[in-house]
Every structure is written in C-alpha cells, then in structure tokens.
Amino acid sequence: MLTYRQGILHLDGRPVPDLAAGLPTPFYAYSLRLVQQRAAAFRQAFPDALVAFALKANRFAPLLHALARAGLGADVVSLGEWRAARAAGFPPARIVVNGNAKSDALLRASIAAGAHSLNLDAVEEIPRIVAAARAVGRPARVALRLNPGLDMHTHPHLQVAAPGSHFGIPPAQWVDAARAVQQARELHLVGLHFHAGSQLTAAQDWHALGRAVREAVQRLQAAGVTVDTVNWGGGLGVTYTDAPDPTPQDLAAVLGPYLEGLGVQGQVFEPGRWLVARAGVLVVRVVQVKHAWGRRFVAVDGGMNALLRPALYGARHRVWPVRAGEPRQPATVVGPNCESADVLAPEVALPADLAPGDLLAVLDAGAYGASMANGYNARPLPREVVVL
C-alpha cells in the first residue's frame, strides 16, 4: 500500500505530494483497495455470518459504500451513524444497533425499518424499547448484551466487558433479562451479544471470550432460553508495527470450537479497526523544527485535533517522511495544540534535514482517526480522500 518510489512516498501508486497539492493539511488518505481486500478476508473466514462494520471506527462515505457493496453489515451507536449507514446502502436487516444510551429517535427509526437487532445494554432499557416498538407498531428484534466480567489484555479505556464496566448486563441479571424480553409481546429475543474490548491481539483473550460465551449460552439454555444467534462483537486488533496482524482466519480457528454442540444457528461480528486501520494515513506538514533540552521537536499542523489516539490512549503510530532522506535522527513529532499531551509520536527516526514545509505520513490511522477528530483550538476538521 505504502511504498517509496525514487525517494517519494506513494499510496497505492499515487505520490503523496500530489495528493497534498490539492488538499490542505492535515488530511486523511485511504487505500480503497486494502479496505476491500480486508472485507473479503473477513467474509471468507465467516461466510455464513453477518459481518457488521463498526461505523465508530470510520464513517467516511466512500468507504461505507464500498463495504455495503461488499455485502457487509453495519454496527451503529447513534442516530447519525444509523443515517450514515442507510445513506451508504446498508439494508436495515444488516444493521445492528449498539450503545448504552440509545436515543428514543434511534430506537424508533431502527425498529420501524426492521434492524437486524437492538443490542440491549441494560434491563432498564427494556421499557424504552417496548415504548418505541409500540410507537411504531412493529416488534423489536433484541439481543442481550452480556458482560461476563473479562479482564482483557488491552488499554483500560478499551476494556468494555470488565468487572464494574458500565456496558452490558452483569451475570446476576442475565436470566431475568432474558425472561423479561421473552415475556414482552413487543420484543423478539434473537440472541446474545458480547463485546469484550477493542484492540485485542492476543489469542488468549479470544479463548477467554470463547469460554465465557459457551458458559453463558449453556446457562441460559438451562434456564429455558433459546439462543439462536451469538454476536461476538468486535475487537480484532492490529499491531501498529511492521509485525503481521492477527487475521479473521485465526479468529475463526479459535472461536469455532466453543459453539460446537450448542445448536447456535447464526453468528455476528462487528469488526472496525481491523478493516480500516491499515488503509489510512494522516498527512501533516512540518511547521517548525525546534531544538531544546537536547532534543529535536518537529511541530506539525495536525495533532490531537486530527488524531486523538496518542493523547487519549498513549497509542503509538509509525511516522514516515514523505520525502525519504538520510541520515536520520530521533525526533518527537508534536501537534499545534496548547496541550502537553499533544504528541503524535515520541522519538521517531526522521531525516536530519527535515524542514518547515516538508510532509510526514502518520501510518495506520484509518480507524478512530477522522471519526474522533475535533475542533479543539478552533481548528478545522481534517479532510478525507480515497485513493482508487
């Protein structure tokens, strides 16, 4: 996807300086080819499952259109994401609705359209979904989002099924929640939903989830609850380095055995990051090179306003110069915002002669980049472009 040709960085054959000639920096550029390849790989690994792309990772319309055409579904958490998914061509039957604070408008719109499932986050949400179903005159398809209390190997902010998390239904309430849904005429229980966390790369985490899912299904079946579908959630991560990423095939090999003999008919997955992270680069321009405290600081025109992950999670992204140069020396790449946390990348090797006006590419920025961009310090949101 990214290669140097005659010392110039190219994205899918397009010189990055050519992209920058028509766009103000900072901007995001995406490889449509890589997104399509990764979508095909996920569908190949799970040919009979609904693979629902998590729009929270990236909601750029051209990418959404491509994923819808590839037969994927959508995972949405707001009315805005619901509308974006529908505008991109995702049919309601391939859209799952998540979130711990769904608006009444989202409930009504998704039920009326016939969404695949509303993933119930709390027993307290049941009366609201019942009311929405009555308002639109159509039963709601509901999956129970169960929180098994798993401590996964990821950043604490990305753990959403840990003990004490505000997401999902705790184990003590599982059976009562299932029975309450079954007893409501306006609701139809379609399965169970699990989401253990984001940026999961260790096989041991997926084994832990598999064991928890199997135990939950068996427990509910013993209580007389029919479980037709298991939604595994998302979370398949990327390494953010040169090391290979785990694959959907790896995931299938781990999770498949845990459903054997349970009579579960359908599966749903909600990948986000794995599909789009590697496909995106954030292009920024050097504003100033500063030498202080025995260090070199490269200040660029896009920081935590354009890519929040380093400040929010301590995430590490590779940074490459758009024009290759040797020798290279350590530099800390910082953004323009008035925050000490506005560090895009500490101590990366960049050309010694890097100067104002030069371009840098922040790699693996296709997930949770533009979708989390903000207007801090009254800065404009970064533009986005797809390379065909």
C-alpha positions in Angstrom: 0.0 0.0 0.0 2.7 2.5 1.0 5.9 2.4 -0.9 8.8 4.7 -1.8 9.5 5.3 -5.4 12.5 7.4 -6.3 12.5 8.7 -2.7 8.9 9.8 -2.7 6.2 8.0 -0.6 3.3 6.6 -2.7 -0.1 5.4 -1.6 -1.4 2.7 -3.9 0.7 4.2 -6.7 -0.2 7.8 -6.1 2.5 10.2 -5.0 1.5 11.6 -1.6 2.8 15.1 -2.6 0.3 15.1 -5.5 -2.5 14.4 -3.0 -1.2 17.2 -0.8 -1.2 19.6 -3.8 -5.0 19.5 -3.9 -5.8 19.3 -0.2 -4.9 21.4 2.8 -3.0 19.6 5.5 -3.7 17.8 7.7 -5.8 15.3 5.7 -6.6 11.6 5.7 -6.0 9.4 2.6 -7.3 5.9 2.4 -6.5 2.9 0.3 -9.8 1.6 -1.0 -8.1 -1.5 -2.4 -6.9 -2.6 1.1 -10.3 -2.0 2.7 -11.9 -4.2 0.0 -9.3 -6.9 0.5 -9.8 -7.0 4.2 -13.6 -7.0 3.9 -13.3 -10.0 1.6 -10.9 -11.8 4.0 -13.4 -11.4 6.9 -16.3 -12.6 4.8 -14.3 -15.6 3.6 -13.4 -16.5 7.2 -17.1 -16.3 8.3 -19.1 -17.0 5.1 -22.4 -17.6 6.9 -22.1 -14.8 9.5 -23.2 -11.2 9.4 -20.1 -9.1 9.4 -21.2 -5.7 10.6 -18.6 -2.9 10.2 -18.4 -0.6 13.2 -19.0 2.9 12.0 -17.4 4.4 15.1 -14.1 3.4 13.5 -14.6 5.3 10.3 -17.7 6.8 8.7 -16.3 8.2 5.5 -19.0 7.8 2.9 -16.9 6.3 0.1 -15.6 3.6 2.4 -19.0 2.8 3.7 -20.4 2.5 0.2 -17.6 0.0 -0.7 -18.3 -2.1 2.4 -22.0 -2.1 1.8 -21.4 -3.3 -1.8 -19.1 -6.0 -0.5 -22.0 -7.5 1.4 -21.1 -6.3 4.9 -23.5 -5.0 7.5 -23.1 -2.1 9.8 -22.8 -1.6 13.6 -24.2 1.8 14.7 -24.4 3.5 18.1 -26.2 6.8 17.2 -28.9 8.2 15.0 -26.2 9.9 13.0 -24.5 6.6 12.4 -27.8 5.0 11.5 -28.4 7.6 8.9 -24.9 7.3 7.5 -25.3 3.6 7.2 -28.6 3.8 5.4 -27.3 6.5 3.1 -24.3 4.3 2.2 -26.7 1.4 1.2 -26.6 -0.9 4.2 -30.1 -2.5 4.3 -31.8 -2.4 7.8 -31.6 -6.2 8.0 -27.8 -6.0 8.1 -27.6 -3.2 10.7 -27.1 -3.9 14.4 -27.8 -1.2 16.9 -25.5 -0.8 19.9 -24.9 1.7 22.7 -25.6 2.2 26.4 -27.7 5.4 25.9 -29.6 4.9 22.7 -31.9 7.9 21.9 -35.6 7.4 21.5 -35.3 8.6 18.0 -32.7 5.9 17.2 -34.9 3.2 18.8 -37.9 4.3 16.8 -36.1 4.6 13.5 -34.3 1.3 13.7 -37.3 -0.7 14.9 -39.6 0.8 12.2 -37.1 0.0 9.5 -36.5 -3.6 10.7 -33.0 -3.5 12.0 -31.2 -6.9 12.4 -31.1 -6.4 16.2 -31.0 -3.9 19.0 -28.4 -5.0 21.5 -30.0 -4.5 24.9 -27.4 -2.9 27.2 -29.4 -2.9 30.5 -32.6 -4.3 31.9 -33.6 -0.7 32.5 -33.7 -0.2 28.7 -36.5 -2.8 28.2 -39.4 -0.4 28.9 -37.9 2.2 26.5 -37.6 -0.3 23.7 -41.1 -1.6 24.4 -42.4 2.0 24.2 -40.6 2.6 20.9 -41.9 -0.6 19.4 -45.5 0.4 20.4 -45.0 3.8 18.9 -44.0 2.5 15.5 -46.4 -0.5 15.6 -43.7 -3.1 15.0 -41.9 -5.6 17.3 -38.3 -5.0 18.1 -35.6 -7.7 17.5 -33.5 -7.7 20.6 -30.2 -9.3 21.5 -28.9 -9.3 25.1 -25.5 -7.6 25.5 -24.0 -9.7 28.3 -21.0 -8.6 30.3 -19.1 -11.7 31.5 -16.6 -9.6 33.5 -13.4 -10.3 31.5 -10.1 -8.6 32.1 -8.6 -8.4 28.6 -5.1 -7.5 27.5 -5.7 -4.0 26.2 -5.7 -0.4 27.3 -8.0 0.1 30.3 -10.1 2.6 28.3 -10.7 -0.1 25.7 -12.0 -2.7 28.1 -15.8 -2.8 27.9 -16.6 -6.2 29.4 -14.5 -5.9 32.6 -16.0 -6.2 36.1 -17.5 -2.9 37.0 -17.9 -1.7 33.4 -20.9 0.4 32.7 -21.5 -1.6 29.5 -23.7 -4.7 29.2 -25.8 -6.7 31.6 -24.0 -8.3 34.6 -24.2 -12.0 35.1 -26.6 -11.8 38.1 -29.2 -10.3 35.7 -28.8 -12.5 32.6 -31.7 -14.9 33.2 -34.1 -12.3 34.4 -33.3 -10.0 31.5 -33.9 -12.9 29.0 -37.2 -13.8 30.6 -38.3 -10.2 30.6 -37.6 -9.8 26.9 -39.4 -13.1 26.2 -42.5 -12.0 28.1 -42.8 -8.7 26.3 -45.1 -9.0 23.3 -43.4 -6.1 21.6 -39.9 -7.7 21.8 -38.4 -10.7 20.0 -35.3 -12.3 21.5 -32.9 -13.1 18.7 -29.7 -14.0 20.5 -26.8 -12.9 22.7 -24.3 -10.1 22.2 -20.8 -9.9 23.6 -18.1 -7.3 23.1 -15.0 -7.9 25.2 -13.0 -4.8 24.2 -11.1 -3.1 21.4 -7.6 -3.7 20.0 -7.4 -7.4 21.0 -4.4 -9.1 19.5 -3.7 -11.9 22.0 -5.2 -15.4 21.2 -5.6 -15.9 24.9 -8.2 -13.1 25.0 -10.3 -14.7 22.3 -10.1 -18.1 24.1 -11.3 -16.3 27.3 -14.2 -14.9 25.4 -15.0 -18.2 23.8 -15.2 -19.9 27.2 -17.3 -17.1 28.6 -19.7 -17.3 25.6 -20.1 -21.0 25.8 -20.8 -20.9 29.6 -23.3 -18.1 29.1 -25.2 -19.9 26.3 -25.3 -23.1 28.4 -26.5 -21.2 31.4 -29.4 -19.5 29.6 -30.3 -22.7 27.7 -30.6 -24.5 31.1 -33.0 -21.7 32.1 -35.2 -22.4 29.1 -33.9 -19.6 26.9 -33.5 -20.4 23.2 -30.2 -18.9 21.8 -30.4 -18.7 18.0 -27.5 -16.3 17.4 -24.3 -15.3 19.0 -22.9 -11.8 18.3 -19.2 -11.9 19.2 -18.8 -8.1 19.0 -15.7 -6.6 17.6 -12.2 -6.0 18.8 -9.8 -7.8 16.4 -6.8 -5.6 16.6 -3.7 -4.6 14.5 -0.1 -4.4 15.7 0.6 -0.8 14.6 4.1 -2.1 13.7 5.7 -4.0 10.8 4.6 -7.2 12.5 1.7 -9.1 10.9 -1.8 -8.6 12.3 -3.9 -11.4 13.6 -6.4 -12.5 10.9 -10.1 -13.4 10.7 -9.0 -16.9 9.9 -7.1 -17.0 13.2 -10.2 -15.8 14.9 -12.3 -18.5 13.3 -9.9 -21.2 14.4 -10.1 -20.1 18.0 -13.8 -19.3 18.3 -15.4 -22.1 16.2 -15.0 -24.9 18.7 -16.7 -23.0 21.5 -20.0 -23.2 19.7 -19.9 -26.9 18.9 -22.9 -28.8 20.2 -24.8 -25.7 21.4 -27.3 -25.5 18.5 -26.5 -21.9 17.7 -27.6 -21.2 14.1 -26.2 -17.7 13.4 -23.1 -15.6 14.2 -22.5 -11.8 14.0 -19.2 -10.0 14.1 -18.6 -6.2 14.5 -15.1 -5.5 13.2 -14.0 -1.9 12.8 -10.3 -1.3 13.3 -9.1 -4.4 11.6 -10.9 -3.5 8.4 -9.7 0.1 8.0 -6.8 1.0 10.3 -4.0 -0.1 8.0 -5.7 1.6 5.0 -5.4 5.1 6.3 -2.6 7.6 6.6 -2.7 11.1 8.2 -0.7 13.5 6.1 0.7 16.5 8.1 3.0 19.3 7.2 6.0 20.5 9.2 5.6 24.0 10.7 8.7 24.3 12.8 11.7 22.3 13.9 12.8 23.2 17.4 15.9 22.1 19.3 15.5 22.2 23.1 16.6 20.2 26.1 18.9 18.2 24.0 16.0 17.0 21.8 14.6 17.7 18.4 10.9 18.6 18.3 9.1 18.6 15.0 5.9 20.6 15.2 3.3 19.8 12.6 -0.1 21.3 11.6 -2.2 18.4 12.8 -2.1 16.9 16.3 -4.6 15.7 18.8 -7.3 17.6 17.0 -6.7 15.4 13.9 -5.6 12.1 15.6 -6.7 11.8 19.2 -5.5 8.2 19.9 -1.9 9.1 21.1 -3.2 11.6 23.6 -6.2 9.5 24.7 -4.7 6.0 24.8 -0.9 6.5 24.6 -1.2 4.9 21.2 1.9 4.6 19.1 1.8 5.2 15.3 4.7 5.0 12.9 5.6 8.2 11.2 7.4 8.2 7.8 8.7 11.2 5.9 7.1 11.7 2.5 10.5 12.5 1.0 13.0 10.0 2.1 16.3 11.3 3.4 19.4 10.1 5.2 20.9 10.2 7.7 18.0 10.0 10.2 18.0 11.3 13.7 15.5 11.0 16.6 12.7 13.5 16.7 9.5 13.9 18.7 6.6 14.9 16.5 4.2 17.3 18.2 1.0 18.9 17.2 -0.1 22.6 17.2 -2.5 22.4 20.1 -1.8 24.0 23.5 -1.6 20.8 25.4 1.4 18.9 26.7 -0.4 15.7 25.6 -0.3 16.8 22.0 2.4 14.4 21.0 1.8 12.4 17.8 4.9 10.3 18.1 7.8 10.4 20.6 11.4 9.7 19.4 11.0 8.5 15.9 13.7 8.4 13.3 13.3 11.2 10.7 15.7 12.8 8.2 18.2 15.1 9.8 17.5 17.9 7.3 13.7 17.9 7.8 12.5 21.4 7.4 9.3 23.5 7.5 7.0 22.7 4.6 8.0 19.0 4.4 5.3 16.4 4.7 5.0 13.5 7.1 2.7 10.5 7.0 1.3 9.1 10.2 0.6 5.4 9.4 -2.2 3.0 10.3 -4.6 5.9 11.0 -7.7 4.7 9.2 -9.5 3.7 12.4 -10.5 6.2 15.1 -8.7 8.9 13.3 -11.1 11.2 11.4 -14.1 9.8 13.3 -12.6 11.2 16.6 -11.2 14.4 15.1 -12.3 17.5 16.8 -12.2 21.3 16.6 -10.0 22.0 19.6 -8.3 25.4 19.4 -10.9 26.3 16.7 -9.1 24.2 14.1 -10.9 22.9 11.1 -11.6 19.2 10.8 -9.2 17.3 8.5 -10.4 16.5 5.0 -10.6 12.9 3.7 -9.8 11.3 0.4 -9.9 7.8 -1.1 -7.2 6.6 -3.4 -8.8 4.4 -6.1 
